[in-house]
Amino acid sequence: MSNQTDIDGLRRQLALTIHRHWKLFLIQGIVMMVLGFLAVAEPNVATLAVTLFVGWLFFIGGVFRAASAWHARQMPGFAWAMLTALLSVVLGLILIRRPLAGVLTLTMVLVAFFMLEGIASIIGAIQHRQHLRSWGWVLFSGIVDLFLAYLIWAGWPSSADWAIGLLVGINMLFFGLSLVMTALAARVMADQ
C-alpha cells in the first residue's frame, strides 16, 4: 500500500511540475515544430546537418575521453579507454570531413533511435494517461516514431541521402506537437 501511495504522490508531483512550467513546454514545442518544418522543407540539408552534428559530437566526446583517460593512465584499462577515445576522434573527423560517407551508417542508427524513442513514448503515454489529458498525443507521437523507423528500414539504402533529414523533421514536428498539446492540457488543468 505504501508503494502505491508513493507512486501516486510522484504522479501528482509530475502533473504539478508540468502545470507549473507549461509555458516552457509550449515554447519548446513550438520551436521543435518550426525546426521540424524546416528539416522537412530541406531534407538534404537537414541530413547533412545531422551528419555533421554527430561527427562533431564524436570528435569532441573523443577528445574529452582521451584527456580523461590520459589523466587516469595508471588505472587498469587505460589502453582500451585511449583506443576507444582515439577511434571516436577519428570517426568524428571522418564524419566532419566526409559527411556523405557516414549517411548510410547514420541511417541505421536513426532506425534504432526512432524505435527506442517510439517505445519510450508509448510506454510513457500509457503510464501517464490518468494524469495528462494529452496522453493520446504522446502515444500518437510514439506510434509515428515506430512508423518512421519502418519507413527508413524499408527504403534503405536508396533513400539514405534525404531520409535522415526528412524523418528527423517529421519526428521533430510530431514531438513538438505533443509538447504543445501537453502544455495546453497542463494549462487547462489549473483552471479546473
C-alpha positions in Angstrom: 0.0 0.0 0.0 2.9 2.4 0.8 4.4 1.8 -2.7 1.2 2.8 -4.4 0.9 5.9 -2.2 4.5 6.8 -3.2 3.7 6.3 -6.9 0.5 8.3 -6.7 2.5 11.1 -5.0 5.1 11.0 -7.7 2.4 11.2 -10.4 0.8 14.2 -8.7 4.1 15.9 -8.4 4.9 15.2 -12.1 1.5 16.7 -13.1 2.1 19.7 -10.9 5.6 20.3 -12.3 4.3 20.1 -15.9 1.5 22.5 -14.9 3.9 25.0 -13.3 6.1 25.0 -16.4 3.5 24.7 -19.1 4.8 27.8 -20.9 8.3 26.3 -21.2 6.7 23.1 -22.7 4.7 25.3 -25.1 7.8 27.3 -26.2 9.9 24.1 -26.7 7.0 22.5 -28.7 6.7 25.5 -31.0 10.5 25.7 -31.5 10.6 21.9 -32.3 7.7 22.3 -34.8 9.5 25.1 -36.6 12.8 23.2 -36.8 10.9 20.1 -37.9 9.2 22.1 -40.7 12.5 23.5 -41.9 14.0 20.0 -41.9 11.1 18.6 -43.9 11.3 21.5 -46.4 15.0 20.9 -47.0 15.7 17.2 -46.1 19.1 17.0 -47.9 20.4 20.0 -46.0 19.0 18.5 -42.7 20.6 15.2 -43.4 24.0 16.9 -43.9 23.4 19.0 -40.7 22.6 15.9 -38.7 25.7 14.0 -40.0 28.0 17.0 -39.2 26.4 17.3 -35.8 27.0 13.7 -35.0 30.6 14.0 -36.3 31.3 16.9 -34.0 29.8 15.0 -31.1 32.1 12.1 -31.7 35.1 14.3 -32.2 34.5 16.5 -29.1 33.5 13.5 -27.0 36.6 11.6 -28.1 38.9 14.5 -27.2 37.4 14.7 -23.7 37.5 10.9 -23.3 41.2 10.9 -24.3 42.0 13.7 -21.9 40.2 11.9 -19.1 41.9 8.6 -19.9 45.3 10.3 -20.0 44.8 11.8 -16.6 43.9 8.3 -15.2 46.6 6.4 -17.1 47.6 4.5 -14.0 44.1 2.9 -13.9 43.6 -0.6 -15.4 42.1 -0.5 -18.9 44.0 2.7 -19.9 44.9 1.3 -23.3 41.4 0.3 -24.2 40.0 3.7 -22.9 42.5 5.6 -25.0 41.9 3.4 -28.0 38.1 4.0 -27.9 38.7 7.7 -27.4 41.0 7.9 -30.4 38.5 5.9 -32.5 35.8 8.3 -31.5 38.0 11.2 -32.6 38.9 9.5 -35.9 35.2 8.7 -36.6 34.2 12.2 -35.8 36.9 13.6 -38.2 35.7 11.3 -40.9 32.1 12.4 -40.5 33.1 16.1 -40.4 35.3 15.8 -43.5 33.2 13.4 -45.5 29.7 13.6 -44.1 28.0 11.9 -47.1 30.1 8.7 -46.4 28.6 8.4 -43.0 25.0 8.8 -44.0 24.3 5.1 -44.6 25.5 4.2 -41.1 23.7 7.0 -39.5 20.5 5.9 -41.3 20.7 2.6 -39.4 21.5 4.4 -36.1 18.4 6.5 -36.8 16.3 3.4 -37.2 17.4 2.3 -33.7 16.8 5.8 -32.3 13.2 6.0 -33.6 12.4 2.5 -32.4 13.6 3.3 -28.9 12.0 6.7 -28.8 8.7 5.3 -30.1 8.7 2.6 -27.5 9.6 5.0 -24.7 6.8 7.5 -25.8 4.2 4.7 -25.9 5.2 3.4 -22.5 5.2 7.0 -21.1 1.8 7.8 -22.6 0.3 4.7 -21.1 1.8 5.3 -17.7 0.7 8.9 -17.5 -2.7 8.5 -19.2 -4.5 9.1 -15.9 -2.7 12.4 -15.2 -2.5 14.0 -18.6 -5.3 14.7 -21.0 -2.8 14.8 -23.8 -1.5 11.3 -23.3 -3.1 10.3 -26.6 -0.8 12.8 -28.4 2.3 11.3 -26.8 1.0 7.9 -27.7 0.5 9.0 -31.3 4.0 10.5 -31.4 5.4 7.1 -30.3 3.4 5.3 -33.0 4.7 7.8 -35.6 8.3 7.2 -34.4 7.8 3.4 -34.9 6.3 4.0 -38.4 9.2 6.3 -39.3 11.7 3.6 -38.2 9.9 1.1 -40.5 10.0 3.6 -43.4 13.7 4.1 -43.1 14.4 0.4 -42.9 12.2 -0.3 -45.9 13.8 2.3 -48.1 17.4 1.7 -47.1 20.0 2.3 -48.7 18.5 4.2 -51.7 16.7 6.9 -49.6 19.6 7.5 -47.1 20.6 10.8 -48.6 17.3 12.5 -47.8 15.7 10.2 -45.3 17.6 11.3 -42.2 16.6 15.0 -42.7 13.1 14.3 -43.7 12.3 11.8 -41.0 14.1 13.8 -38.3 12.0 16.7 -39.4 8.8 14.7 -39.2 9.8 13.4 -35.8 10.5 16.9 -34.6 7.1 18.2 -35.9 5.2 15.5 -34.1 7.3 15.7 -30.9 6.8 19.4 -30.9 3.0 18.9 -31.4 2.9 16.5 -28.5 4.7 19.1 -26.3 2.3 21.8 -27.3 -0.7 19.7 -26.6 0.8 18.6 -23.2 1.4 22.3 -22.4 -2.1 23.3 -23.3 -3.6 20.4 -21.3 -1.4 21.3 -18.3 -2.5 25.0 -18.5 -6.2 24.0 -18.5 -5.6 21.6 -15.6 -5.0 24.7 -13.3 -8.3 26.3 -14.4 -10.3 23.4 -13.0 
